[in-house]
């Protein structure tokens, strides 16, 4: 039985009797427990008195429970009276009473050396676990971690050892945070800024935590946070000049200088190079973040992992991710759990993240009892077996102590750590909101509270560390700096700031071009790579059925004919790796591939050991990193977006198990992938592989919602393709790295075409070609009367029907890239068919889905003729779940587009 369970005196007595009669009848935990305290009792004043030994065991249980749930008595809430008692922590809960308070008991690890009165033991426990810091750590399963934490909390009673200089510096940080907000409130009355007032202790926390991290080897911090306090963090932690912040309030930019749509000031990111007091360099990057609060979490982790991967060994020590959360959002948003779940996974871990909840004890107007089903907003983090520190937001010295503990724990154990900064929000959700409408009593209490810098300053004055004049001079100095910055900006025209980002992007363009990109690879190189892909280590046993697949893949490459989709993909990856470009592929089951097509990881049939051929091509090659992901789309896609915006020379790919599953990550697409460049000038070369196509598998296994991506397309923000041949896929993957620009690439990839006998390419297509956004009909003549446009899998059904009924008057054109729309290429192709009098768009998707609504006006503008539609009728569901209905619909599309097929071999009358 676990000692963290609720203990009663009777239960302890019963367990002790079992121990005395048969120690082996108890768990190891209980045996260790009684043995230790029996020995301790035997050395005490009562000798080997069994009653004293039993009392000692009860004291041991009391100590354990204070460590476990002492946080229930902690004084953490600035707005509420401190709790004074809890029934589970009363003496009588352990069979002890006030008469025992003067008895001597051993408290190994808590009070050393020798025994101490129980009242001293209880006092030490309350000071450590029930003062301004409440700690949850006994759920940790590693005893070393527990002992490490106890050794850093109990001897110092969870108090910071601060010198006079430390305390004065702490006052300076609090004053800077407070006066910054007051200045904005005075100069920009009622303007939304999401003030930090009530939570100013965040600033010294971040300052102390970064110093501690730098001492441990940190050289980069990647920060993610929502709105609350963001401007304050930018100014007082990242050192963003006040002039730049005021410029955003003034909107004093020359309209001619503006780039993109821009974003509100409390969303925008910032990169800075900082030097610590001893000259140690530290890079700090606050990631741009939309209003969907926690959506930035996996993006930050992806950026941090990318920066770590770009460094030599020890990257996880050098790059630290820090996430700042709101209490309601941390408890309420599922992406939080997804991101936490990543923290120890091979493909996504970042060596531990410091999480700070700015706990305003309210979400907009919603109180905690209406926002979560747990006591603390942090309870979801217990899934990780990491410590959680709840700290009183108006005890800045306790906050500093927790900052040091958090940084030290992260660097000692390489795991996340969570800090719950319990504070309040001095004003409403934003500066235009009236909180008295919904929380009048709460805000009456807040209204009466002085600012934290004043309270702490008065304390230093009382201690004789500073004078009132010193405090006044400090305030005057800070206000003077802010006034000077304001006067420089106010009423002037200012330059639009250039976005700062990592130097790896300096030679990469954000402007798309239709100019062809050379992506061909010479024959000898491809054949050599194909042979290496087929090679396995000596003694490695490939599954018999899989060996045939791999042999066929090698034969296709060496013979030059019949290269299928997976084979072309492997050659594209291999060629990029040989050229020095890392390839990172993640998603659900991507190692094998959802459709058992990829097999980038081979597993020994006898031993179960893995082998990744793409990592054994040649000396000096780049690495191929393939990760079967956790079962989460939003978190993983956010992570890969973060990775891709950090490493432009890496081909970063995310594959959905089925294209439909990207629905669960739509927020990442809307908020980051589609709009990141326009809002924040943040380039990204992420590739999405989305299996798409009607195969009779029902509504959730058909559509990657092509129409949604196309609806988001504007300003050359993304590339959207629906390629039909392995060669086209090969060239698209290589173009994504070899092009001078970086844009997200959204690919509708196939399912049945992975093994379709017609969906193959020759080696010549890879060695001599390049990606073509429009594929003309090689068999059609200029005299055709009917022209069909299509995209994707439906092409093979159309071409098959044309052959069946010998419809030689029909040309079938494939639009392989839907956006940016290849107008010049389309115009050149349709120019061949001057005699055509019927033009039709054909698709598998319902009329209100797929590419039709997007393509219709663009093709019509080029044709200047009516454009017909053949496809499924408009529908609320992407596809039917009835196989017979699916077949009737699919056949009907081809019948209407080309003509019905008489089973006897001719055309129906």
N, C-alpha and C positions, 0 to 999 in steps of 0.2 A: 504494500500500500504506500502511496506517495505521501510524504510528510507534509505537503502543502495542503492536504485536505483539512477540513475543519476538525480540530482536536477538542475533545472534552476530557475532563479529569477521569471520568469512568473509563473512557476508551484508552487513555494512557495507562491507567492501572491495569486494565485487562491485557494490554500489550506487554507491559512489564512482567506480569505473572507468566505469560507465555515465554518470555525471554528467559526467566529464571528456570523454568522447567525444561525448555527445549529451544535453545537459541536458533537452531536451524529451521524452526517452524515459522520464523519471521523473514521478511525480505532483508537483503543486504543493507538497505537504508536504515531499517529499524535496528538491526544488530549493531551497526556502526554507531547509531544514536545512543543506545543504552550502554554500550561498552565504553564509549567516551565519557559519558556523564557519570557512570558508575565509578570509573577510575578517578574522575575528578572529585566525586564525592568521597571516595576513600582517602584522599589526601587532605580533605578538609578537616575542620574542627571536630566533626562527629565521627571521624574514623570510618569504619565500615558499616555504620548504622544504616540498616535497610530503609528506614523511614526517610533519612536524609538523602539517601540515594534516589528514592522515589521523588522527593521534592526537587532534587537536582534535575531529574529527568523532566519534571514539569516546568522548571525554569528554562531548560533547554528548548522545550516546546514553545514557551513564551517568546524566547529570543527568535526562534525560527519564524513564528507568526508575525512578529514585528517586521522582520526582514521581508516577509511575504506580503502582508497587507497593511503595514504601518502607514502607507500612503493614504489610507482611509481617514486617518487622523491628522494628516498634514494640513498646514495652513497655506493654501495655495491661491485662494480667490480674493483679490483686492476688494471685491464688492460684498463679501459675506463675512459674517463672524467666524472665527476659527472653531473647528470642532474640538470638543473637550473630552469626549469619551466614545467608545464603541464597544458593544457587548462582546464582540469576538476578541477584544484586547483587554478586557477587564481581568483582574486577578482571579476572580472566582470561576472564570472560564477554564482555568487550569488547575483548579483545586488548591489555589493559594489564597491567602488573605493578608490583611494589613499587618498581622503579627509576623508574617514572613519578611516584611520589608527590611527589618534589621538583621535578619539571618545572613550569613555569608554563603555565597555560592560561587562556583567556578563559572567563568564566562569566557572560555578560550576563544581567541580571535576578536573578542569585543573589548574586553578589559584585561590587560596583562600588567604584571604577572600576578598570579595567585588569585584567591577568591576575593569577592567584594560584596557589600550589602546589596540586597535585592533592589532597594530604592535607588542605589547608584546605577545598577544595571538598567533598570527601567528608565532612569533619567537619561542615560547615554543613548538608549534606543530611541527615546522620544526626540532627543536633540538631533539624532542622525536621520531618522525616518519620518518624523512628524513635525518638522519645523517648516521652513519655507520650501523644502524640496521633498516631494513624494516620489519614491522610486519603485518601479515594477521591474523586477529582475529575477525573481525566484522561479519564473517559468522557463528560464534558460536551462537547457539540458546538459550543458557542459559545466562540470563543477569547477574547472579552472577559471572560467569566465566569472562565475559567482564569487570565487575567492578573490579574484583580481579586483572586482568591484568593491567587495567588502573592505579589502585592504586599503582602498583609496577613499572610502567614505567614512568608515567607522573610527579610525584613529583621529581624524580631524573633525568628527561630528558633522560631516557634510558642510563644512564652512570653508570659505576661501581664505587662504593665507595671503593677504594683500598688504604690501608696504604702503607707506604714506604716498609715495609717488604713484603707485598703482591706483590708489583711491582718488587722487587728484586727477589722474588721467581719465578715470571712469566718470568723474564729474564733467570733464570737458566733452566727452562723447555724448553724455546725456544732454548737456546744454546745446551742443551742436544739433542734435536730433530735434529737440523741442523748439528751439528758436527758428530753425528752418521752417517748421510747420507754421509757427505763429507768423512768420514773415509772409509766407504765401497767403495765409488767411487774411492778413491785413492788406496786401497789395492786390489780391485777386479774390475778392469776396464772392463766395458762393460758387466759385469755379471748381469743377470736379478735380480732385487730386488724390482721393483715397488716403487721407491723413493717417499717419502712424501714431498720433496722439492717443495716449493710453497704453501704447505698446513700445514706447521709446527704448526700453531695455534691449530691444532687438539689435540696436546699433552697437552697443558695447559687446553683446554676445558675438556678433559676427566679427568684430575687430579682434577680440581675444581668441576666438576659435581659429581665425586665419593665422594669427601669430603662432599659435600652438602647432597648427598643421605645418607651417613653414619650418619650424624647428624639427619636425619629423620627416622632412624631405619634400614637402609639397612645393610645386612651382607653378601650378595652374589651378584655379578654382572655376568650375562651371556652375553658375547659379541659375536657378529657375524659380520664379515666383509670380504670383498673380498681382493684383493691384495694390492691396493695402501696404503702404509704406514703401512702395517701389521707388518713388522719386527721392525719398530720403536715403534709401540704400544707394541709389545712383550717386547722390551727392556726397554722402558721408562715408561710404565704404569703397565705391569704385572711383571716387574722385572726379566725377563728371563735373565740369565747370558750371557754376551757378548761372553763368551767362547763357549757356546752351539750354539749360532747363527753363530759364525765364523766356528765352526766345520761343519755346514751344507754347508758353502761356500767351505771349504777345502775338504769335503768328505773324512775325514781322518779316517773313521771307519774301524775296522778290519772286512773283509767280513764274518768271522766266527760268528760275533756277530749280523749280520743283521737279522731282523725278518720281514717277509712279503715283499711286493713289495716296501713299502715306498711311499713318495710323495715329491713334490718339497717344498722347505723351506717356501714359502709364502702361502702354503695351511694348514700347520700343526697347530693343536690346542695346548693349553697349560693351565694347571691348577696350580694356585699358591695360597698360603695362605699368606696374607699380614697383617701387623699391621700398623694402622694409627698412627699419631704422639702422640695421647693420649692413645695408647695401644689397641684401639678397633680393634678386628679382622675383616678382610674382605677377603672373598674368591673371586677370579676372575678367570673366565674360558672363554678362547677364543676358540670357537668351530671350529673344523677342517672344512675346506670349499673347495669344488672343484672350478674349473674355471668358472662354470656356476653361476657367480656373486651372484645373489639374491636368489639362491636356498637354501641358509642356513637360510633365514629369518624364515620360519615356524619351522625349526629344533630348532633354538634358542628359539622360543616361547614354543615349546613342552618341551624342557629341563627346561626352567624357570617354566612352570606350574607344571612339575613333582617335581621339588625341592620345590615349594610352597606347593603342596599337601602333601609332606612328612613332613611338619612342622605343628606346632599347629596353632591356629588362628593367623592371621596376617602375613601369609606367603607371601602375595602379597606386604607387606611392607618390608619384609626382603630380598626378591629376586627381583632384577631389571634386566630386559632384555634391552640391548643396541644394536642397529643395526647401522652399518656404511655402507653407500651406495655410489655408484658412481652416478653422475647426469644422465648420459645416461641410466644406468641400472634401476634407480629408475623410470624414466619416461617410459622406454621401456618394462620392463618385467612384464608379467601378474601376476606372483607369488607375486609381491609387493602388488597389489590390493587385492589378496586373503588373504594375511597376515594381511593387514590393516582391512579387513572386519571381521577378527576373533576377533579383539581387545576387543569388548564389548559383545561377545557371551558367554553364560554361560559355554559351554564346553571348551572354548579356551582362555578366557581372562586371562591376567597376571597382571592386575593392572596398565597397562600403560607401553609403551615402549618408550625409548628415541631414536629417529631416527636422525642420523647425515648424511647429504649428503656432501661428499667431492666433491665439485663442481669444477671440473677442466675446465668446460666450453667446453669440447670436449670429444667425445667417440672414443678412438683409433685415427682415423683420421676424424671422422664425427662431423661436427659442429651442434650446437643445432637446427638451422633452418631446418636441414635435419633429425633430430632425434626425434622431438616431435612437436605436433600441439598446444602447449600451451606456454604461456609466461615463466612460471617457470617449472623447472623439478619436483617441489614439488606439482604441482596442483592436482595430483591424490589423495593426502592426504586430500584435502578439503572434501572428502566424509565422513570423521570422525567427522567433527565439532571440530577440535582441532587447537590450534595455530601453526602458521608457522613463524619461525624467519629467515629472510635472514640477514646474517651478513658479513661484509667486512672482508675477511680473513687476511688482513694485519693490522687490528686494534685489537691487542690481548686483550686489555682491554674491548672492546665491546664483544669480544668472551667470555671472562670470565663472563661478566654480563649476557649474554644469557645462559651460562652454569648454573648459579645460578637460573635464571628464569625457565629454563627447568626442573631442578630437583624439584624445589618448586612446579611447576604446576602439575607435575606427582604425587607427593606425596599428594598434596591438593585435586586433583580431580580424581585420579586413571585412568587417560586417557593417550593416546599417546601424544607426542609432537614432532615436527619436526623442525630441525635446518638445514638451507641451508648455509653451510660454503663456501662462494663464493671466490675461490682462483684460482690457476692455476697449471699446471704441468710443472716443469722446464725443464724436458727432454721429450723424446718421450713416447709412451705408455709403452715401457720398455727401458732398458738402451742400447739396441742394435738397437733401432728404430731411424730414422732420421725425425723429425717433420717438418723440413724446406721443405721437398718435397711437403707437402700438406698444411701447414699453415705458409708460410714464414713471413707474416707481423705480425701475432700473436706472433710468436717466436722471432721476432726481438724486440718486446716490452718486452717479458719475459727476453730476454738475458740482457737487460739493467738494470734489477731490482736487487738491492742488497738483500742479505738474510735478513729475517725478524729479526733474533736475532741481527744482526748488526744495523739495523734501530732502533729497540727498545732500544738496549744498548746505542746508541748515544743519544737517547732521555733522558734516565736516567742520562747519564753524563751531559747533558745540564741542567737537573733539579737539579743537585748537589747531587743526591742520591748515585751514585757510581763514581769512577774515571776510567779513561782509563786503569790504572794499574789493578784495580779490574776486569775489563772485560777481560783483557789479562790473568790474573791469573785463572779466571773461565775457559776460553777456554783451558789453559794449563792443568788444573786439569782433565777436561773431556777427552782430548786427551791422557793424560798419562794413565788413566784407560783403555782406549780402546787399546792403544799400549801394555800394559801389558797383557791384555787378548789375543791379537793377537799373541804375542811372545810365550805364553804358548801353543797355539794350532798349530801354523804354523810349518809344517814339522814333526809333531808327529803323533802317532797313538792314536786315542781317542775312548772312550767307546760310544757305541750306547746308547742314552738316553732311560731310561725306560719311557713308557707312564704314565702320571699321570691322574688319574680319581677319581671319588667320591668313598669313602670307601665302599659303598654298593656292589661294584663289587669284593671286595677282596677275597671272597670265591667262586666265580663263574669261571668256566673254559671256555676257548675259543676253546677247542679241542673236536670235535665230537666223539662219540663212538656209535657203533651199539649194545652195551650191552643193554639188556632189562631193562626197567624202570618200577618199580612197580606202577601202576596207578589204580588198582582195589579199590573199595570202598565197605565196607560190606553192606549187604542187609538191616539191620535195619536202618542204617544211610540214605541210599538212599530213603527208603520208608518214613522215617520221613521228609526228605527234600521235597519229592514229595507232602506230605500233606501240608507242609507249603507253597509251591509254589501255591497250589490250594486255599489257604485261602485268604479271603478278609476281610477288616474291616466291623464292624457292620454298616448296613445302606448303604453299597456300592452296587450299582447295575451294574452288568456286562451285556454287550450287550447279548441279548438272543442267538444269533448265536455263539458268542464267548464262552459263558458258556458251550455249548456242546463240543467245542474243548478242553477246559480246563478240563472238566469232563472226556473226553476220554483219555487225557494225564495222569490224575491221575489214572484212571482205568488200563492203561497199566503198570504203575509203580507198583501198588499194586498187580495186577494179575501176573506180571512178564513176560508178553508177549505183543508184538506189540508196543514196544517203537519206536517212529519215530524220525526223525532227530532233530526236534526242542525240543522234549522231552529229548533226550540224551544231547543236548547242555545245556538245562536248568539245568539238573542234574550235568553236568560237572562244570558249573559256580557255582552252589550252593555248591558243595562239596569243591571247592577251597576257596570260601568265608568262609565256616565253618572252614576251616583249617587256616584261617588268611591271605589269599592272595587276595588283591584287584583285581577286574576285571574292566578294562576300555574298553568299546566298542563304537566306533564311526563310522560314515559313513552316507550316505544319507538314511534316513528312517529306521535306524536300530532298533529303539524302537519297531516298529511293525514287521519290516522285509519287504523287497520289495515284497515278495510273500505271505504276510499275514500269515507268519508261526511262527514268534518268539513270539510276544506279551509279551515282557519283561516289557512293561509299559501298565497297564490296565487303561482305562478311564471310569469313572462313567457315565453310560448311561443317568442318570438324571441330574447330576450336571456338568459333564465335568472335574471333578477333577481326577488327576492321582494317581495311586498306583503302586509301584514297588515291587512285591512280593520278589524278590531276596534281597531286603534290609530289609526283615522282617522274617528272618529264625530262628535266635537264638541270644541270648545275646552275645555280644563280637565278633560278626562276622565282617569280613572286608566289605568294601563298594563296591557296584556294581554301577559303573558310566556309564550310557548309554546316548549318545548324538547324536541326529539327527544333522548331520553336515550341514554346508553351502554347496552350490552346487559347490564344487571345489575339484578336486581330488589331484592335485599336492600339494596345500597348506596343505590340511588336512592330506595326507599321510606323508608329511614332518614333520608336527606337531607330528603325532603319532610315527614316527621314533625317533624324539627327546625325546618324553616321554619314549619310550621303552629303549633307551640307558641310561636312567637315573635311572629307577626303575626296576631292574632285578627280583624282587619278586612280581611284578604286571603282570598279564596276560593282555597285551595290544593288542587289536585287531582293525583292520580297515577292514570294509566290503565295497566292491564296490556294487553299486546298481545292476549292471550287471557286470560280470567279465571283459567284454570288456572295461568298463570305466577306468580300470587301465591304458589303453593306455595314458590317459591324465596325468598320473603321472610317465611315463616311466623314466623321468630324475631322479626322486627321487630313483627309483629302481636301475638305472645304477650307479649313483654317490654316493649313501649312502648305500642302503640295501645290494646290491650285493658285493660291494667292500670296505665298511667301515673298516672291520676288517683287510683286507690285506693292505690297504693304511695307516691306522691310528691306528691299533690295538684297534679299538673301537668295543666292543661286543654289540649285539642287539638281543633281543628275541621277536621282533614284529611278530605278526601273521596277515597274509592277508587272508581274506575270499573272494574268487572270484567265484561267480556263473558261471558255465561253462557247456556247453552241447548243443547239436543240438536239438532244439525243433520246428524248422520251424518258428522261429521268426525273421529271416533275418540276414544279415551280422554283425550288431552291437549288437546283443543280443544272440550271440552263444559262442564266443571264448574269454577266458581270456588270449589268446596268450601264452599257455603253452610252446610252442617252444622257446619263447623269454627268459623265466626264465631258461629253461634247457640250453640254449646257454650260459647263464651267469654263470652257475654252474662250479666251479672248486675249488679244495682245501678245500672241505667240507664247503663252504662258506654259503650255504643255505640248508634248507630242503624243498623239493617240493613233495607234496602228492596229490593223487586223490582218496580219500577213498570212499568206496561204501556202508558202513553200518553205522548206527548211533553209534554202539558200537566202531567202529574204530575211528570215529570222537571224541567220548567221551574220548577215551584213548589218542588220539593225543593232545587234548586241555590240558589234565592233565599232559601229558609228557612234554609239553612246560614249565611248571613251576617246575615239580618235577625232571627233568633231572639235572645232575650236570653241564651241559654246557648251553650256550645260543647261538642260531643261529636263524636267521629269518625263519619263517615257512610259506610257500606259499601253500595254500590249494585251490584246485579246488573243490568248493562246488556245490551241485546240485540245480536244479530247479524242474523238474518233480518228481525227487526222493523224494522230501520233503513229497509227499503224495502217493508214489507208494506202493501198498500193500505188495510187496516183500521186499522193502527196510526198514525193521524193525529189531529190535534186542530184545533179551530177557534180563531180569534183570540179569540172570546168566552171560551174556556176559560182563556186567559191573562190577559184583562183583567178578568174578573169572578169568578174562582174562587180557590181555594187548594188546597194539598195535602190530599188525603183519604186517611187510612190504610187505609180499607176502601171498596171500590167496590161498591155494590149493583147488582143486575141491573135496569136500567131497563125491560126488557121483561117481567119476571116479575110475576105477580099474587100476591096473598096466598094464593091457593088452591093454589099448587103443592104437589106431594107429595114432591118430591125436591130437595134442596139440595146443590150441589157447592161446596166451597171450593177455591180454587187460588191460585197466585201465579205471575206471569211469563208467558212465551211460550205455555204450554200453553192459556191462556185462548182464544186465537184459534182454535185447532184445535177446542176444545170448542164454542165458539159457532157455528163453521161447521157442525159435525156436527149441532148442535141445529136449525139452520135447514134442513139437508138432510133430516132425518127428521121435522121439525115436532114436536119433543119439547117441547111447550108446558108440560108439567107439571114441567119441570126449571128451577131457578134456578141461575145461576152467579155466585158471589160471589168478588171478588178481594181478597186480602189484600196490600196494597201496601207496608205497613210491618209487618215481622215482629217487630222489637224496637226500642224498648220496645213490648211487646205492647199494642195499642190495645184494651184490654178493654172500655171504655165504648162505643167505636164498634162493636165486634163485637156486643156485647150488643144495641145498638139495632137493628142490621141483622137479626139472627136473630129478633128479636122480631116481625118482620113475617110470619114463616112458621110460624105456629102450627099449621097443618094438615099440615105436612111430617112424613113418617114415615121418611124415609131421608136420612141425612146422611153425606157422603163427602168425604174429602180426596183430591185428584187432583194428581199431580206427575209430571214427566218423569223425575226422578232415581230411582235404585234406592232400595229401601225403607230401607236403612241410611244413606242420604245425603239431601241436600236438607233441607226444613223439617219433614218428617213427625214425626220423633221429638221435635222441639222443640214443634211445634204440638199434637200429639195430647193431652197432658194439659191444656193450656190451653183448647182448644176443648171437650174432654169436660167440664171443670168448668163451663163456661158452658151447654152443651147439656143436661147431665144425661141424655143419651141415648147409645146406641152410635154410634160414629163409624167409618165404614168407610174403607178405604184402596184406592186404585187408583194403580198406578204400576209401575215396573220391579221385578223381584224383587231381593232383596238381592244385592249383588255386591262382589267385591274390586276390580274395575275400574270406573271411572265410566261407561264406555260401550263398546259394541262397536266394532270397527274395520271391520266388514263392512257395507256400505251396505244390502244386502237385509235383513239381520237387524235393522238399525236401523229400517228402514221397517216391518217386521212388528211390532216392539216398539211403535213409536210409534202405529201404527194400532190395535194391541191395547189400548193405554191408552184411546183415545177410544171404541173399541167397548165396553169394559167400563164406562166412565163414563157415556156417553150412550146408546149402542146402535149396533149395526152398520148400515152403510149399504149398501143395495142399489143397485148401479150403475145400475139402470134408473130409479132415482129414488125408490124407496119404501124402507120399512123391511124388513129381512130378517125372514123368518118364524122 
